[in-house]
Amino acid sequence: MHGQRNKTVCQWPEPSWRNPDIDWKNAEFVTVGIDVGSVSAQAVIVADGEILAYGNVRSGWDGSGSALKAYRSALQAAGDLPEDRFNYCIGTGYGRVNIPLAHRTLTEIACHARGAHYLYGPDVRTVLDVGGQDIKAIRCDEKGKVVTFLMNDKCAAGTGRGMEVFADLLGIPVTDVGDRSFRFEGEAPEALSNDCVVYARSEAIGLIRQGWRLERVLAAYCTGMAQRIYAVLERTGVTPQWAVTGGMAKNRGVINRLVAMIGAEDMKTPWDPQIAGAVGAALFAHTLCRKGKAKRQ
């Protein structure tokens, strides 16, 4: 997975943002959350419990470097915030043990629940986090505290990494997969294998050789991914107040099909759904500061 890859396929926007209504100079506590995953890394800077700025970047093989890259992206967006102004930093995600700025780490499950509570509002009760290498279905309460959760227990099927592998195979940008999966004629195709990326790739190659258009193959793959995700959700139960975090939330080819399977619309947010884990980490850091338990090392 670390070899040469087609950069035009893998490229996706690396957004950053600053809240123009917040002046960090007036904040009692400035906290940072950094979420390092296998595909992307996010850093969120929070001033007294409100998002000041964030950066969302592609992660590399070096977790430490990915964390710093995300933090610098958020710092640049924040403008005149000094690099060491923050009071406390919490790391989370797949690469949380390699975040040099973090004073402590927390699981991505707790952080995504807390972050989704902020991004989508207090009504959210089911959080579906579709990350680069796993799927998590999380039930939370009115405060964003985890009640129960379930993770997928197989391979990259249904995850962001699986989608990237598939996009590479077909030679198209991963950001185009969702829209193009609806541009086919005729009846909706049956799903490709939803249990293994390798099997799905083999099926796709066979269908292309049979003359299938790329859009029809993409539709079949997105349907398979939606089924794989739904199988995880079904085991925890899904409430009408459900939301999606992680990069897959931006892929309507998968999410729209998942909505049809569930029979209820997912909740919407104006925020980037990929920052949920980092938001939760930053908010946990803020809570520690308010309780007087966080001390700069």
Secondary structure in CASP SS format (residue, H / E / C, confidence):
PFRMAT SS
TARGET T0000
AUTHOR 0000-0000-0000
METHOD secondary structure of the structure
MODEL  1
M C 1.00
H C 1.00
G C 1.00
Q C 1.00
R C 1.00
N C 1.00
K H 1.00
T H 1.00
V H 1.00
C H 1.00
Q C 1.00
W C 1.00
P C 1.00
E C 1.00
P C 1.00
S E 1.00
W E 1.00
R E 1.00
N C 1.00
P C 1.00
D C 1.00
I C 1.00
D C 1.00
W H 1.00
K H 1.00
N H 1.00
A C 1.00
E C 1.00
F C 1.00
V E 1.00
T E 1.00
V E 1.00
G E 1.00
I E 1.00
D E 1.00
V E 1.00
G C 1.00
S C 1.00
V C 1.00
S E 1.00
A E 1.00
Q E 1.00
A E 1.00
V E 1.00
I E 1.00
V E 1.00
A E 1.00
D C 1.00
G C 1.00
E E 1.00
I E 1.00
L E 1.00
A E 1.00
Y E 1.00
G E 1.00
N E 1.00
V E 1.00
R E 1.00
S C 1.00
G C 1.00
W C 1.00
D C 1.00
G H 1.00
S H 1.00
G H 1.00
S H 1.00
A H 1.00
L H 1.00
K H 1.00
A H 1.00
Y H 1.00
R H 1.00
S H 1.00
A H 1.00
L H 1.00
Q H 1.00
A H 1.00
A H 1.00
G C 1.00
D C 1.00
L C 1.00
P C 1.00
E C 1.00
D C 1.00
R C 1.00
F C 1.00
N C 1.00
Y E 1.00
C E 1.00
I E 1.00
G E 1.00
T E 1.00
G C 1.00
Y C 1.00
G C 1.00
R H 1.00
V H 1.00
N H 1.00
I C 1.00
P C 1.00
L C 1.00
A C 1.00
H C 1.00
R E 1.00
T E 1.00
L C 1.00
T C 1.00
E H 1.00
I H 1.00
A H 1.00
C H 1.00
H H 1.00
A H 1.00
R H 1.00
G H 1.00
A H 1.00
H H 1.00
Y H 1.00
L H 1.00
Y H 1.00
G C 1.00
P C 1.00
D C 1.00
V C 1.00
R C 1.00
T E 1.00
V E 1.00
L E 1.00
D E 1.00
V E 1.00
G C 1.00
G C 1.00
Q C 1.00
D C 1.00
I E 1.00
K E 1.00
A E 1.00
I E 1.00
R E 1.00
C E 1.00
D C 1.00
E C 1.00
K C 1.00
G C 1.00
K C 1.00
V E 1.00
V E 1.00
T E 1.00
F E 1.00
L E 1.00
M E 1.00
N C 1.00
D C 1.00
K C 1.00
C C 1.00
A C 1.00
A C 1.00
G C 1.00
T C 1.00
G H 1.00
R H 1.00
G H 1.00
M H 1.00
E H 1.00
V H 1.00
F H 1.00
A H 1.00
D H 1.00
L H 1.00
L H 1.00
G C 1.00
I C 1.00
P C 1.00
V H 1.00
T H 1.00
D H 1.00
V H 1.00
G H 1.00
D H 1.00
R H 1.00
S C 1.00
F C 1.00
R C 1.00
F C 1.00
E C 1.00
G C 1.00
E C 1.00
A C 1.00
P C 1.00
E C 1.00
A C 1.00
L C 1.00
S C 1.00
N C 1.00
D C 1.00
C C 1.00
V H 1.00
V H 1.00
Y H 1.00
A H 1.00
R H 1.00
S H 1.00
E H 1.00
A H 1.00
I H 1.00
G H 1.00
L H 1.00
I H 1.00
R H 1.00
Q C 1.00
G C 1.00
W C 1.00
R C 1.00
L H 1.00
E H 1.00
R H 1.00
V H 1.00
L H 1.00
A H 1.00
A H 1.00
Y H 1.00
C H 1.00
T H 1.00
G H 1.00
M H 1.00
A H 1.00
Q H 1.00
R H 1.00
I H 1.00
Y H 1.00
A H 1.00
V H 1.00
L H 1.00
E H 1.00
R H 1.00
T H 1.00
G C 1.00
V C 1.00
T C 1.00
P C 1.00
Q C 1.00
W E 1.00
A E 1.00
V E 1.00
T E 1.00
G C 1.00
G H 1.00
M H 1.00
A H 1.00
K H 1.00
N C 1.00
R H 1.00
G H 1.00
V H 1.00
I H 1.00
N H 1.00
R H 1.00
L H 1.00
V H 1.00
A H 1.00
M H 1.00
I H 1.00
G C 1.00
A C 1.00
E C 1.00
D C 1.00
M C 1.00
K C 1.00
T C 1.00
P C 1.00
W C 1.00
D C 1.00
P H 1.00
Q H 1.00
I H 1.00
A H 1.00
G H 1.00
A H 1.00
V H 1.00
G H 1.00
A H 1.00
A H 1.00
L H 1.00
F H 1.00
A H 1.00
H H 1.00
T H 1.00
L H 1.00
C H 1.00
R H 1.00
K C 1.00
G C 1.00
K C 1.00
A C 1.00
K C 1.00
R C 1.00
Q C 1.00
END
